[in-house]
Amino acid sequence: MSQTANTDRKRSLTIAGHRTSVSLEEPFWEALKEIAATEGLTVAALIATIDTGREAVNLSSALRLHVLAHYRRKAAGA
């Protein structure tokens, strides 16, 4: 895997009316795009949903955990 694939990508977005930025590795951004598409959501809407359900974990971690849970469920169903 190339070095660029593992670098963090910071993206700015608006969640619940306030601007924030999130840093994730590119493969997580790609996974969030895929998940959002399968759920008929925009990436911003998916992130807002994840943000609403997170507890004491930061947003970047919550996003990574959501991606992990999604693909674990998918693997268990295969």
N, CA, C and O atoms as a CHARMM CRD file, in Angstrom:
* protein
*
  312
    1    1 MET  N      0.85600  -1.18100   0.00000 PROA 1      0.00000
    2    1 MET  CA     0.00000   0.00000   0.00000 PROA 1      0.00000
    3    1 MET  C      0.89500   1.23500   0.00000 PROA 1      0.00000
    4    1 MET  O      1.92600   1.27100   0.67200 PROA 1      0.00000
    5    2 SER  N      0.50100   2.21000  -0.73500 PROA 2      0.00000
    6    2 SER  CA     1.31900   3.41100  -0.82600 PROA 2      0.00000
    7    2 SER  C      1.21100   4.25400   0.43200 PROA 2      0.00000
    8    2 SER  O      0.25100   4.13500   1.19300 PROA 2      0.00000
    9    3 GLN  N      2.18600   5.09100   0.64100 PROA 3      0.00000
   10    3 GLN  CA     2.21500   5.96600   1.81000 PROA 3      0.00000
   11    3 GLN  C      1.02400   6.91200   1.82100 PROA 3      0.00000
   12    3 GLN  O      0.48300   7.20900   2.88600 PROA 3      0.00000
   13    4 THR  N      0.60600   7.39200   0.64600 PROA 4      0.00000
   14    4 THR  CA    -0.51500   8.34000   0.59000 PROA 4      0.00000
   15    4 THR  C     -1.81400   7.71000   1.05300 PROA 4      0.00000
   16    4 THR  O     -2.67600   8.40900   1.58700 PROA 4      0.00000
   17    5 ALA  N     -1.97600   6.42600   0.86500 PROA 5      0.00000
   18    5 ALA  CA    -3.22100   5.76800   1.25200 PROA 5      0.00000
   19    5 ALA  C     -3.40700   5.78200   2.76700 PROA 5      0.00000
   20    5 ALA  O     -4.53300   5.66000   3.24900 PROA 5      0.00000
   21    6 ASN  N     -2.32700   5.92800   3.52100 PROA 6      0.00000
   22    6 ASN  CA    -2.41400   5.88500   4.96900 PROA 6      0.00000
   23    6 ASN  C     -2.38200   7.25500   5.63100 PROA 6      0.00000
   24    6 ASN  O     -2.50000   7.34200   6.85300 PROA 6      0.00000
   25    7 THR  N     -2.22900   8.31200   4.86900 PROA 7      0.00000
   26    7 THR  CA    -2.15700   9.62900   5.47400 PROA 7      0.00000
   27    7 THR  C     -3.55400  10.12800   5.81800 PROA 7      0.00000
   28    7 THR  O     -4.53600   9.82000   5.14300 PROA 7      0.00000
   29    8 ASP  N     -3.60600  10.90100   6.88000 PROA 8      0.00000
   30    8 ASP  CA    -4.88300  11.47200   7.29600 PROA 8      0.00000
   31    8 ASP  C     -5.31800  12.53900   6.30500 PROA 8      0.00000
   32    8 ASP  O     -4.50400  13.29000   5.76900 PROA 8      0.00000
   33    9 ARG  N     -6.60400  12.58200   6.08200 PROA 9      0.00000
   34    9 ARG  CA    -7.21500  13.62000   5.25800 PROA 9      0.00000
   35    9 ARG  C     -8.17700  14.37500   6.15000 PROA 9      0.00000
   36    9 ARG  O     -9.12800  13.80200   6.68200 PROA 9      0.00000
   37   10 LYS  N     -7.92700  15.65100   6.31000 PROA 10     0.00000
   38   10 LYS  CA    -8.81300  16.48300   7.12100 PROA 10     0.00000
   39   10 LYS  C     -9.87100  17.07900   6.21400 PROA 10     0.00000
   40   10 LYS  O     -9.56200  17.66100   5.17400 PROA 10     0.00000
   41   11 ARG  N    -11.12500  16.92900   6.62000 PROA 11     0.00000
   42   11 ARG  CA   -12.24000  17.48200   5.84800 PROA 11     0.00000
   43   11 ARG  C    -13.10100  18.31700   6.77700 PROA 11     0.00000
   44   11 ARG  O    -13.32400  17.95700   7.93300 PROA 11     0.00000
   45   12 SER  N    -13.57100  19.41600   6.26600 PROA 12     0.00000
   46   12 SER  CA   -14.47000  20.28700   7.02700 PROA 12     0.00000
   47   12 SER  C    -15.89400  20.01000   6.60400 PROA 12     0.00000
   48   12 SER  O    -16.17500  19.81300   5.42200 PROA 12     0.00000
   49   13 LEU  N    -16.79000  19.99400   7.56800 PROA 13     0.00000
   50   13 LEU  CA   -18.19900  19.78400   7.28300 PROA 13     0.00000
   51   13 LEU  C    -19.04900  20.43500   8.35200 PROA 13     0.00000
   52   13 LEU  O    -18.55200  20.84200   9.40300 PROA 13     0.00000
   53   14 THR  N    -20.34000  20.52800   8.06800 PROA 14     0.00000
   54   14 THR  CA   -21.28400  21.11600   9.01000 PROA 14     0.00000
   55   14 THR  C    -22.14800  20.00700   9.57700 PROA 14     0.00000
   56   14 THR  O    -22.76400  19.24500   8.83200 PROA 14     0.00000
   57   15 ILE  N    -22.19000  19.92000  10.90200 PROA 15     0.00000
   58   15 ILE  CA   -23.00900  18.93800  11.59500 PROA 15     0.00000
   59   15 ILE  C    -23.87700  19.68400  12.59100 PROA 15     0.00000
   60   15 ILE  O    -23.37900  20.43300  13.43200 PROA 15     0.00000
   61   16 ALA  N    -25.17700  19.47100  12.48600 PROA 16     0.00000
   62   16 ALA  CA   -26.14400  20.10300  13.39700 PROA 16     0.00000
   63   16 ALA  C    -25.92800  21.61500  13.46500 PROA 16     0.00000
   64   16 ALA  O    -26.02200  22.22500  14.53100 PROA 16     0.00000
   65   17 GLY  N    -25.63500  22.20500  12.30200 PROA 17     0.00000
   66   17 GLY  CA   -25.51300  23.65200  12.22800 PROA 17     0.00000
   67   17 GLY  C    -24.18400  24.23500  12.64600 PROA 17     0.00000
   68   17 GLY  O    -24.02700  25.45600  12.63200 PROA 17     0.00000
   69   18 HSD  N    -23.20500  23.40000  13.02400 PROA 18     0.00000
   70   18 HSD  CA   -21.89800  23.96400  13.35800 PROA 18     0.00000
   71   18 HSD  C    -20.80100  23.31100  12.52900 PROA 18     0.00000
   72   18 HSD  O    -20.86000  22.12200  12.21700 PROA 18     0.00000
   73   19 ARG  N    -19.80500  24.10800  12.18100 PROA 19     0.00000
   74   19 ARG  CA   -18.67800  23.63800  11.37400 PROA 19     0.00000
   75   19 ARG  C    -17.71100  22.86400  12.26200 PROA 19     0.00000
   76   19 ARG  O    -17.46000  23.22800  13.41000 PROA 19     0.00000
   77   20 THR  N    -17.18400  21.80000  11.70100 PROA 20     0.00000
   78   20 THR  CA   -16.16500  21.01800  12.38400 PROA 20     0.00000
   79   20 THR  C    -15.25300  20.41600  11.33000 PROA 20     0.00000
   80   20 THR  O    -15.59200  20.40000  10.14700 PROA 20     0.00000
   81   21 SER  N    -14.11700  19.92800  11.74700 PROA 21     0.00000
   82   21 SER  CA   -13.24200  19.22900  10.81600 PROA 21     0.00000
   83   21 SER  C    -12.91100  17.86800  11.40800 PROA 21     0.00000
   84   21 SER  O    -12.81600  17.69900  12.62300 PROA 21     0.00000
   85   22 VAL  N    -12.74200  16.91600  10.52100 PROA 22     0.00000
   86   22 VAL  CA   -12.48700  15.53800  10.91700 PROA 22     0.00000
   87   22 VAL  C    -11.28500  15.03800  10.14000 PROA 22     0.00000
   88   22 VAL  O    -11.18700  15.24200   8.93000 PROA 22     0.00000
   89   23 SER  N    -10.37100  14.38200  10.84000 PROA 23     0.00000
   90   23 SER  CA    -9.21000  13.77500  10.19500 PROA 23     0.00000
   91   23 SER  C     -9.37300  12.26200  10.21600 PROA 23     0.00000
   92   23 SER  O     -9.51900  11.65100  11.27500 PROA 23     0.00000
   93   24 LEU  N     -9.34600  11.67300   9.03400 PROA 24     0.00000
   94   24 LEU  CA    -9.40700  10.22000   8.88100 PROA 24     0.00000
   95   24 LEU  C     -8.46100   9.80600   7.77000 PROA 24     0.00000
   96   24 LEU  O     -8.15100  10.59700   6.88000 PROA 24     0.00000
   97   25 GLU  N     -8.00800   8.57500   7.82400 PROA 25     0.00000
   98   25 GLU  CA    -7.21700   8.02700   6.75300 PROA 25     0.00000
   99   25 GLU  C     -8.12700   7.86400   5.53000 PROA 25     0.00000
  100   25 GLU  O     -9.32900   7.63400   5.66400 PROA 25     0.00000
  101   26 GLU  N     -7.54700   7.98500   4.35900 PROA 26     0.00000
  102   26 GLU  CA    -8.32600   7.92800   3.11700 PROA 26     0.00000
  103   26 GLU  C     -9.19100   6.66700   2.98900 PROA 26     0.00000
  104   26 GLU  O    -10.32700   6.77300   2.52800 PROA 26     0.00000
  105   27 PRO  N     -8.70500   5.47600   3.37800 PROA 27     0.00000
  106   27 PRO  CA    -9.57900   4.29900   3.26600 PROA 27     0.00000
  107   27 PRO  C    -10.87200   4.42800   4.08800 PROA 27     0.00000
  108   27 PRO  O    -11.90300   3.87700   3.70000 PROA 27     0.00000
  109   28 PHE  N    -10.82800   5.13900   5.20200 PROA 28     0.00000
  110   28 PHE  CA   -12.04900   5.34800   5.99000 PROA 28     0.00000
  111   28 PHE  C    -13.00200   6.31000   5.27900 PROA 28     0.00000
  112   28 PHE  O    -14.21700   6.11300   5.31600 PROA 28     0.00000
  113   29 TRP  N    -12.46800   7.34100   4.63700 PROA 29     0.00000
  114   29 TRP  CA   -13.33400   8.23600   3.86100 PROA 29     0.00000
  115   29 TRP  C    -14.01400   7.45900   2.73800 PROA 29     0.00000
  116   29 TRP  O    -15.20700   7.63300   2.49100 PROA 29     0.00000
  117   30 GLU  N    -13.25500   6.60700   2.06200 PROA 30     0.00000
  118   30 GLU  CA   -13.82100   5.79600   0.97700 PROA 30     0.00000
  119   30 GLU  C    -14.90500   4.86700   1.51100 PROA 30     0.00000
  120   30 GLU  O    -15.95400   4.71200   0.88500 PROA 30     0.00000
  121   31 ALA  N    -14.66000   4.25100   2.65700 PROA 31     0.00000
  122   31 ALA  CA   -15.64800   3.35100   3.25700 PROA 31     0.00000
  123   31 ALA  C    -16.90600   4.11900   3.64100 PROA 31     0.00000
  124   31 ALA  O    -18.01600   3.63000   3.43100 PROA 31     0.00000
  125   32 LEU  N    -16.74500   5.31100   4.19900 PROA 32     0.00000
  126   32 LEU  CA   -17.92000   6.11400   4.55800 PROA 32     0.00000
  127   32 LEU  C    -18.74200   6.46600   3.31400 PROA 32     0.00000
  128   32 LEU  O    -19.97200   6.47300   3.36700 PROA 32     0.00000
  129   33 LYS  N    -18.07300   6.75500   2.20300 PROA 33     0.00000
  130   33 LYS  CA   -18.78500   7.02800   0.94200 PROA 33     0.00000
  131   33 LYS  C    -19.58500   5.81200   0.50700 PROA 33     0.00000
  132   33 LYS  O    -20.74100   5.93800   0.10400 PROA 33     0.00000
  133   34 GLU  N    -18.97300   4.63300   0.58600 PROA 34     0.00000
  134   34 GLU  CA   -19.65300   3.39800   0.19900 PROA 34     0.00000
  135   34 GLU  C    -20.86200   3.12600   1.09300 PROA 34     0.00000
  136   34 GLU  O    -21.94300   2.79600   0.60300 PROA 34     0.00000
  137   35 ILE  N    -20.67300   3.26400   2.39200 PROA 35     0.00000
  138   35 ILE  CA   -21.75600   3.01500   3.34800 PROA 35     0.00000
  139   35 ILE  C    -22.89200   4.00000   3.11600 PROA 35     0.00000
  140   35 ILE  O    -24.05800   3.60800   3.08200 PROA 35     0.00000
  141   36 ALA  N    -22.56000   5.26300   2.95800 PROA 36     0.00000
  142   36 ALA  CA   -23.58300   6.28600   2.72300 PROA 36     0.00000
  143   36 ALA  C    -24.37300   5.95900   1.45500 PROA 36     0.00000
  144   36 ALA  O    -25.59800   6.07400   1.44300 PROA 36     0.00000
  145   37 ALA  N    -23.69100   5.55800   0.40300 PROA 37     0.00000
  146   37 ALA  CA   -24.36300   5.23800  -0.85200 PROA 37     0.00000
  147   37 ALA  C    -25.32200   4.06300  -0.67900 PROA 37     0.00000
  148   37 ALA  O    -26.42900   4.08700  -1.21600 PROA 37     0.00000
  149   38 THR  N    -24.91100   3.04300   0.06000 PROA 38     0.00000
  150   38 THR  CA   -25.79000   1.88500   0.25000 PROA 38     0.00000
  151   38 THR  C    -27.00200   2.23300   1.11500 PROA 38     0.00000
  152   38 THR  O    -28.04500   1.58600   1.01800 PROA 38     0.00000
  153   39 GLU  N    -26.86000   3.25300   1.95700 PROA 39     0.00000
  154   39 GLU  CA   -27.96500   3.66200   2.82400 PROA 39     0.00000
  155   39 GLU  C    -28.78100   4.81300   2.23900 PROA 39     0.00000
  156   39 GLU  O    -29.72100   5.29900   2.86800 PROA 39     0.00000
  157   40 GLY  N    -28.41300   5.24500   1.03000 PROA 40     0.00000
  158   40 GLY  CA   -29.14300   6.32900   0.38600 PROA 40     0.00000
  159   40 GLY  C    -28.95100   7.67400   1.06000 PROA 40     0.00000
  160   40 GLY  O    -29.84800   8.51600   1.05300 PROA 40     0.00000
  161   41 LEU  N    -27.76900   7.87100   1.64600 PROA 41     0.00000
  162   41 LEU  CA   -27.45300   9.11400   2.36000 PROA 41     0.00000
  163   41 LEU  C    -26.26000   9.80200   1.72200 PROA 41     0.00000
  164   41 LEU  O    -25.49400   9.18700   0.98000 PROA 41     0.00000
  165   42 THR  N    -26.11300  11.07500   2.01800 PROA 42     0.00000
  166   42 THR  CA   -24.86100  11.74900   1.70200 PROA 42     0.00000
  167   42 THR  C    -23.87200  11.38300   2.80900 PROA 42     0.00000
  168   42 THR  O    -24.27200  10.92400   3.87900 PROA 42     0.00000
  169   43 VAL  N    -22.60000  11.58700   2.54900 PROA 43     0.00000
  170   43 VAL  CA   -21.59800  11.32900   3.58100 PROA 43     0.00000
  171   43 VAL  C    -21.85200  12.24200   4.78000 PROA 43     0.00000
  172   43 VAL  O    -21.71900  11.81300   5.92600 PROA 43     0.00000
  173   44 ALA  N    -22.21300  13.48900   4.52300 PROA 44     0.00000
  174   44 ALA  CA   -22.48700  14.43300   5.62400 PROA 44     0.00000
  175   44 ALA  C    -23.66100  13.95600   6.47700 PROA 44     0.00000
  176   44 ALA  O    -23.61600  14.05400   7.70300 PROA 44     0.00000
  177   45 ALA  N    -24.71400  13.43700   5.83300 PROA 45     0.00000
  178   45 ALA  CA   -25.87000  12.94000   6.58700 PROA 45     0.00000
  179   45 ALA  C    -25.49900  11.70600   7.40500 PROA 45     0.00000
  180   45 ALA  O    -25.94000  11.56300   8.54600 PROA 45     0.00000
  181   46 LEU  N    -24.69700  10.82000   6.83500 PROA 46     0.00000
  182   46 LEU  CA   -24.24400   9.64100   7.57600 PROA 46     0.00000
  183   46 LEU  C    -23.42000  10.06000   8.78700 PROA 46     0.00000
  184   46 LEU  O    -23.61400   9.54100   9.88700 PROA 46     0.00000
  185   47 ILE  N    -22.50400  10.99600   8.58500 PROA 47     0.00000
  186   47 ILE  CA   -21.66800  11.46700   9.68800 PROA 47     0.00000
  187   47 ILE  C    -22.52500  12.12900  10.76400 PROA 47     0.00000
  188   47 ILE  O    -22.26900  11.94400  11.95400 PROA 47     0.00000
  189   48 ALA  N    -23.53200  12.89300  10.36600 PROA 48     0.00000
  190   48 ALA  CA   -24.42600  13.52300  11.34700 PROA 48     0.00000
  191   48 ALA  C    -25.15100  12.46800  12.17100 PROA 48     0.00000
  192   48 ALA  O    -25.32200  12.63100  13.37900 PROA 48     0.00000
  193   49 THR  N    -25.57700  11.38800  11.52500 PROA 49     0.00000
  194   49 THR  CA   -26.24900  10.29200  12.23700 PROA 49     0.00000
  195   49 THR  C    -25.29700   9.63500  13.23300 PROA 49     0.00000
  196   49 THR  O    -25.67300   9.37000  14.37500 PROA 49     0.00000
  197   50 ILE  N    -24.08200   9.37800  12.80500 PROA 50     0.00000
  198   50 ILE  CA   -23.07900   8.77200  13.68700 PROA 50     0.00000
  199   50 ILE  C    -22.77200   9.71100  14.84400 PROA 50     0.00000
  200   50 ILE  O    -22.63900   9.27400  15.98700 PROA 50     0.00000
  201   51 ASP  N    -22.65800  11.00000  14.54700 PROA 51     0.00000
  202   51 ASP  CA   -22.37100  12.00000  15.57200 PROA 51     0.00000
  203   51 ASP  C    -23.44800  12.00600  16.65200 PROA 51     0.00000
  204   51 ASP  O    -23.14200  12.11300  17.83900 PROA 51     0.00000
  205   52 THR  N    -24.70100  11.89300  16.24100 PROA 52     0.00000
  206   52 THR  CA   -25.81900  11.90600  17.18300 PROA 52     0.00000
  207   52 THR  C    -25.75800  10.70700  18.12500 PROA 52     0.00000
  208   52 THR  O    -26.11500  10.81900  19.29800 PROA 52     0.00000
  209   53 GLY  N    -25.30800   9.56000  17.61800 PROA 53     0.00000
  210   53 GLY  CA   -25.31300   8.34400  18.42700 PROA 53     0.00000
  211   53 GLY  C    -24.06100   8.09300  19.23900 PROA 53     0.00000
  212   53 GLY  O    -24.02900   7.16500  20.04700 PROA 53     0.00000
  213   54 ARG  N    -23.03500   8.89200  19.04500 PROA 54     0.00000
  214   54 ARG  CA   -21.78800   8.62000  19.78100 PROA 54     0.00000
  215   54 ARG  C    -21.89600   9.09200  21.21100 PROA 54     0.00000
  216   54 ARG  O    -22.67200   9.99200  21.53300 PROA 54     0.00000
  217   55 GLU  N    -21.10500   8.46800  22.06100 PROA 55     0.00000
  218   55 GLU  CA   -21.13700   8.86500  23.46800 PROA 55     0.00000
  219   55 GLU  C    -19.85000   9.58800  23.81800 PROA 55     0.00000
  220   55 GLU  O    -19.64200  10.71200  23.36200 PROA 55     0.00000
  221   56 ALA  N    -18.99600   8.99200  24.59900 PROA 56     0.00000
  222   56 ALA  CA   -17.80700   9.69200  25.08900 PROA 56     0.00000
  223   56 ALA  C    -16.60100   9.58100  24.15700 PROA 56     0.00000
  224   56 ALA  O    -15.48600   9.92500  24.55100 PROA 56     0.00000
  225   57 VAL  N    -16.80500   9.11500  22.94900 PROA 57     0.00000
  226   57 VAL  CA   -15.69400   8.94400  22.02400 PROA 57     0.00000
  227   57 VAL  C    -15.65900  10.13100  21.04700 PROA 57     0.00000
  228   57 VAL  O    -16.70000  10.68800  20.70000 PROA 57     0.00000
  229   58 ASN  N    -14.45600  10.50700  20.61200 PROA 58     0.00000
  230   58 ASN  CA   -14.38000  11.62700  19.66800 PROA 58     0.00000
  231   58 ASN  C    -14.94100  11.21800  18.30800 PROA 58     0.00000
  232   58 ASN  O    -15.08300  10.02900  18.02100 PROA 58     0.00000
  233   59 LEU  N    -15.25300  12.19000  17.48900 PROA 59     0.00000
  234   59 LEU  CA   -15.94200  11.93000  16.23000 PROA 59     0.00000
  235   59 LEU  C    -15.11900  11.06700  15.28700 PROA 59     0.00000
  236   59 LEU  O    -15.66300  10.15400  14.66700 PROA 59     0.00000
  237   60 SER  N    -13.84400  11.32500  15.16300 PROA 60     0.00000
  238   60 SER  CA   -13.00000  10.51200  14.27800 PROA 60     0.00000
  239   60 SER  C    -13.03100   9.04700  14.69000 PROA 60     0.00000
  240   60 SER  O    -13.15300   8.16200  13.84400 PROA 60     0.00000
  241   61 SER  N    -12.92100   8.79600  15.97700 PROA 61     0.00000
  242   61 SER  CA   -12.97800   7.41600  16.47500 PROA 61     0.00000
  243   61 SER  C    -14.34900   6.81000  16.23200 PROA 61     0.00000
  244   61 SER  O    -14.45100   5.64600  15.84400 PROA 61     0.00000
  245   62 ALA  N    -15.39900   7.58000  16.45500 PROA 62     0.00000
  246   62 ALA  CA   -16.76300   7.08400  16.22900 PROA 62     0.00000
  247   62 ALA  C    -16.95500   6.69300  14.77100 PROA 62     0.00000
  248   62 ALA  O    -17.61300   5.69400  14.48000 PROA 62     0.00000
  249   63 LEU  N    -16.39400   7.46400  13.85800 PROA 63     0.00000
  250   63 LEU  CA   -16.50800   7.14700  12.43500 PROA 63     0.00000
  251   63 LEU  C    -15.76100   5.85800  12.10300 PROA 63     0.00000
  252   63 LEU  O    -16.27200   5.01500  11.36600 PROA 63     0.00000
  253   64 ARG  N    -14.55700   5.70600  12.64300 PROA 64     0.00000
  254   64 ARG  CA   -13.79300   4.48100  12.40000 PROA 64     0.00000
  255   64 ARG  C    -14.53400   3.26500  12.96000 PROA 64     0.00000
  256   64 ARG  O    -14.60100   2.22000  12.31300 PROA 64     0.00000
  257   65 LEU  N    -15.08700   3.40700  14.16200 PROA 65     0.00000
  258   65 LEU  CA   -15.82600   2.30300  14.77800 PROA 65     0.00000
  259   65 LEU  C    -17.07800   1.95000  13.98600 PROA 65     0.00000
  260   65 LEU  O    -17.43800   0.77800  13.88300 PROA 65     0.00000
  261   66 HSD  N    -17.73900   2.95200  13.43100 PROA 66     0.00000
  262   66 HSD  CA   -18.92100   2.70500  12.60800 PROA 66     0.00000
  263   66 HSD  C    -18.55100   1.90800  11.35900 PROA 66     0.00000
  264   66 HSD  O    -19.24100   0.95500  10.99600 PROA 66     0.00000
  265   67 VAL  N    -17.47000   2.30000  10.71200 PROA 67     0.00000
  266   67 VAL  CA   -17.00200   1.58000   9.51900 PROA 67     0.00000
  267   67 VAL  C    -16.66800   0.13700   9.89200 PROA 67     0.00000
  268   67 VAL  O    -17.06900  -0.79200   9.19100 PROA 67     0.00000
  269   68 LEU  N    -15.94600  -0.05500  10.98200 PROA 68     0.00000
  270   68 LEU  CA   -15.58300  -1.40200  11.42400 PROA 68     0.00000
  271   68 LEU  C    -16.83400  -2.24100  11.68100 PROA 68     0.00000
  272   68 LEU  O    -16.92600  -3.38000  11.22400 PROA 68     0.00000
  273   69 ALA  N    -17.79100  -1.67900  12.40800 PROA 69     0.00000
  274   69 ALA  CA   -19.03100  -2.41100  12.72700 PROA 69     0.00000
  275   69 ALA  C    -19.79600  -2.76000  11.45100 PROA 69     0.00000
  276   69 ALA  O    -20.33100  -3.86200  11.32700 PROA 69     0.00000
  277   70 HSD  N    -19.84700  -1.82800  10.51200 PROA 70     0.00000
  278   70 HSD  CA   -20.55200  -2.07000   9.24900 PROA 70     0.00000
  279   70 HSD  C    -19.96700  -3.27800   8.52100 PROA 70     0.00000
  280   70 HSD  O    -20.70000  -4.17600   8.10500 PROA 70     0.00000
  281   71 TYR  N    -18.64800  -3.29400   8.37300 PROA 71     0.00000
  282   71 TYR  CA   -18.02900  -4.37500   7.62800 PROA 71     0.00000
  283   71 TYR  C    -18.01100  -5.68200   8.41200 PROA 71     0.00000
  284   71 TYR  O    -17.99900  -6.75400   7.80700 PROA 71     0.00000
  285   72 ARG  N    -18.00900  -5.62300   9.73300 PROA 72     0.00000
  286   72 ARG  CA   -18.14800  -6.84700  10.52900 PROA 72     0.00000
  287   72 ARG  C    -19.52500  -7.45600  10.32400 PROA 72     0.00000
  288   72 ARG  O    -19.65100  -8.66800  10.15200 PROA 72     0.00000
  289   73 ARG  N    -20.57500  -6.60600  10.34300 PROA 73     0.00000
  290   73 ARG  CA   -21.93700  -7.10400  10.08900 PROA 73     0.00000
  291   73 ARG  C    -22.03000  -7.70800   8.69400 PROA 73     0.00000
  292   73 ARG  O    -22.63500  -8.76200   8.49800 PROA 73     0.00000
  293   74 LYS  N    -21.43200  -7.03600   7.74900 PROA 74     0.00000
  294   74 LYS  CA   -21.45800  -7.51000   6.36100 PROA 74     0.00000
  295   74 LYS  C    -20.74900  -8.86200   6.24500 PROA 74     0.00000
  296   74 LYS  O    -21.23700  -9.76200   5.56200 PROA 74     0.00000
  297   75 ALA  N    -19.60800  -9.00200   6.90800 PROA 75     0.00000
  298   75 ALA  CA   -18.84700 -10.25300   6.86600 PROA 75     0.00000
  299   75 ALA  C    -19.62000 -11.38100   7.56300 PROA 75     0.00000
  300   75 ALA  O    -19.58900 -12.52500   7.10900 PROA 75     0.00000
  301   76 ALA  N    -20.29600 -11.07000   8.63800 PROA 76     0.00000
  302   76 ALA  CA   -21.05800 -12.08500   9.37900 PROA 76     0.00000
  303   76 ALA  C    -22.23900 -12.58000   8.55500 PROA 76     0.00000
  304   76 ALA  O    -22.65400 -13.73100   8.68800 PROA 76     0.00000
  305   77 GLY  N    -22.77900 -11.71400   7.70600 PROA 77     0.00000
  306   77 GLY  CA   -23.92100 -12.08800   6.87700 PROA 77     0.00000
  307   77 GLY  C    -23.53100 -12.83000   5.62200 PROA 77     0.00000
  308   77 GLY  O    -24.39000 -13.40300   4.95200 PROA 77     0.00000
  309   78 ALA  N    -22.25000 -12.83200   5.28700 PROA 78     0.00000
  310   78 ALA  CA   -21.79900 -13.46800   4.03200 PROA 78     0.00000
  311   78 ALA  C    -21.67300 -14.97100   4.16900 PROA 78     0.00000
  312   78 ALA  O    -21.30700 -15.65000   3.21000 PROA 78     0.00000
